[in-house]
Amino acid sequence: SKESVVKEAVEKINALDHVSGIDFNCGCPAPKVANHGNGSGLLKDLNHLVKILKVIRENTNKKITSVKVRLGFEKKIPKEIAHALNDAPVDYVVVHGRTRSDKYQKDKIDYESIALMKGILKKPVIANGEIDSVKKAFEVLQITQADGLMIGRAALRAPWIFWQIRNNTTKLPAVVKKDLVLEHFDKMVEFYGDRGVIMFRKNLHAYAKGEMQASAFRNCVNTLTEIKSMRE
């Protein structure tokens, strides 16, 4: 990530009134990103990372700036990352509990290292990684003592997980689930047009996971191409 490119990107974001903040992602493990010094690749040069965060803060007109990191690139360096980010002008830090080399391996998640960073950082810490249920959410908060949680992949198949955590319940009225799915579909069509129907298939696949006759439902969904038939 070049500082000049980041500065230019921030200036373009400044013109977007609907954007309230900038969260700089240093967690992406994809080779095409990380191997070029971007995403989690920035964790190999913490001084440069802090410089970029300063460029963002100095040039943005948004109220909030934050950064998302992993525990390191090839090996865990939570202490080093935490101390470096204490010098960065960000409002909070999101920590994904794996290194870049761990990718998304479930058995590699390390909440204790997030807790270690929480003890060093002088700003709010948000825990991230493998939070896929209400029970897990409260377990992670207890282990890490984090100020909050960030949920990614689990929210793709169950966007109501936030409501469940807030209300500390595993239940969800069927009508709420239906309404949320329909609202999601309508927003996809509004943004992508007819192409949104095809794109929404993968979302319906995720929504159907664990439901009765999910396989037959997915096969049916894969044949739908029209907005009306998909909505029905």
N, C-alpha and C positions, 0 to 999 in steps of 0.2 A: 504493500500500500504506500503510494507516494503522497507526501504531505500536500503537494499542489493539487493532486487529483481529489483528495479528501476535501480540501478547501473549496474546490469548484462544486463538488457534490453538495456540500453544506449550503452554499450560496443558492443553489437551485431549490433545495428543500425549504429555504427561508421564504420562498414565494408561495409555498403550499400552506394555506391557512388552516386546513383540517389536520395538519400534523402538529402534535403538541410536544413531541420530544424526539431525541435521537438515541437509539440503543445500538452501539457499535458492536458488531458480532465478531468476536475472536474465538468462536467455538466451532465453526464449520470444519469438519474433518475431511471433506472431499478432496482427493488428490489434485484435481484441476484448480482448486482454490488454495489449499494449504501449501502445496509444493512450490507455489510462486510467491510465498511470503505473505499471503493474505489469510483471512480467517484464523484458524488455530496456528498457522505458520508464524503469526506475529508473537506468539509466546516464546519464540526462540530469541527474540530481541526486545526485551521489556523496556529498555530505554526508548527505543523507537516507538513502541506502543504508547508510552506515556506522552511522547511528543505529539503523536497523532490525536490523542484525546485532548491535548491542550489546543491544538489547531481547531478541533470541533467546537470546543467551548468558546474560544476567542472569536469565532466567526458565525456562530449560530444565533438566531433571534428566538429560539425556542427556550422554554422555561426549564426543561429537564434534559439532561444528558446522562447516559449510563453506558456500561460496558458489560458484555457477556464473555466469560472465559471458561476454559477447561482447567484441569489441574496441572497441565503441562503439555509438552509436545510428545516426546518419546518417553520421558520419565516424569514422575510427579515432583513438582516444585511449588507446592502451595504456599510455603512461607515466603519464597522469593517474589511470587506474584502478588501476594497480599501487601508486602512491604512496598513494592513498586507502585501499586495502585493507590496507596495512601498519599502519594505525591500527585495523583491525577485528579483533575477538576471534574469529577463525576458525582452525581447525586446518589447513586447506588451501584452495587456490583452484583451481577448474576453469575453464579458459579455452577457449571455442569460438572457432576462428580466423576469424571473420567478424563484420561489423557486423550490426546489426538489418536495415538496408536491403539487405544482401547476401542475406538470407534463407538459402537452401540452395544457392546457385549454386556449382557445383564450381570454376569458374575464379576464384572470389573468395577461396578459402581462403588464409590467410596464416600460415604456421607461424613465419616470422621474427619477427612481432609477439609471438607467444607466447614465443619465445626472449628477446625484449626484456623482457617482463614477468617472466620467470624470473630475469633478472639484477637486477631491482629488488626483487622480493618477498622478504621475509625468512621465508617459510614455504613448504611444499611446493606445487608447481604440477603440475596434472594437465592434459595436453593433450587436446583433443577436436575432432572434425570430420573427416569423410571418411576415417576409419580403417577400411578394409574388407577388409584382408588382412594376413597375417603380414608380408609384405615392407613394406607401408605402415606398419605399426606400428613396426617398427625404424627406418624412415626418419624418421618423426616424432620418435621419441625422440632420434635423432642430431641432427636440426635444432634442436629446441626445448630439448634437455637437460632435459626435464621429468622429474619424479619418478615419473610414472605416466601411464596413458592411461585415458580414459573412452570407451567405445564404445556408440553408441546404435542408430541405424537398421540398421547392418550386423548387429547381434546378433539382430534380429528374424527375419532369414532364415537366420542361421547362428549360433545360440547357442554352438556348439562353437568359435567363433573364439577364445575365451579359452583353451581347452585347447590349440589350435594355437599360439597365441602363446607360451604358457608352455613348450611343448615345442619351439618353433621348427621347426614342420613344417606342410606344407600338406596332409598326409595325415590321414585319419580313417577308422578301420574302419567299414564299413557298419553293423555291429551297434550301434555306439555312436550313430550318427546315428538309427537306428530307435528305440533305447531312449530317447533324449532327446526325440524327437518324441512318442512315446507318453506319456512322463512329463508333457510339456507339456500334451497333450490331457487327460490324467486330472486334472491340476490345474485346468484350465479348467472341466471338468465338475463337479468337486468344489465349485468356487466359484460358478459360474453356473447349475448344473443343466443341464436339457435345452437351454437357450438357448446354452450353451457350445459345442454342436455347430455351430450356425450361425456363431457368432462365430469359431470356429477355422478356418473356411474360408479366411479371408485369410492366416492363418498357414501353412496348407498350400500356398497359392499361392506364398508367399515361399520356403518350403522347397524347392519344386519348380523354382525358377528355375535354368536352366542344365542341368536334367536332360533325358534323352531322353523324348520324348512328353509334355513338360510341359503342352502345351496340352490334349491329350486328358485328362490327369490332372485338370487344373483344371476342365474341363467335367464330369467325373464327380463330383468333390468338391462342385460346386455343386448337385447333386441330392440329396445326403445330408442326412438330418434326424434320424437315430437314432444313439444312442451306439454300439451294437453294429456297425452297418454302417460307421460312420466309423472305428472302431478296426480293423476288418478291412481 
